[in-house]
Amino acid sequence: MEERRVCKKCLTREMEGQEMVFQNMRDYIDNLEEDIKADSVLYESRLSVCKTCDNLLQGMCRSCGCYVEMRAAVTKNSCPWKKW
């Protein structure tokens, strides 16, 4: 039996074999209205902070339970630890 590795510091878009599992989330982010959507520079900047955070586990924030890619995609959202 193959042992499955838990990805502690991965975003959902980086998890191998999980492409279809998280497709709805990516579709949601792609279809956000432009007036609430973070631009790509802000979005990637936020995600780079999340990737260094000890609270990231399999694409989820252990502080609030959100998927960080969804939280980072909306301009008005913020990090529960005020890191961004």
Summary of the structure (lengths in Angstrom):
residues: 84
radius of gyration: 13.1
end to end distance: 40.8
largest distance: 47.9
contacts: 193
relative contact order: 0.21
helix: 35%
strand: 8%
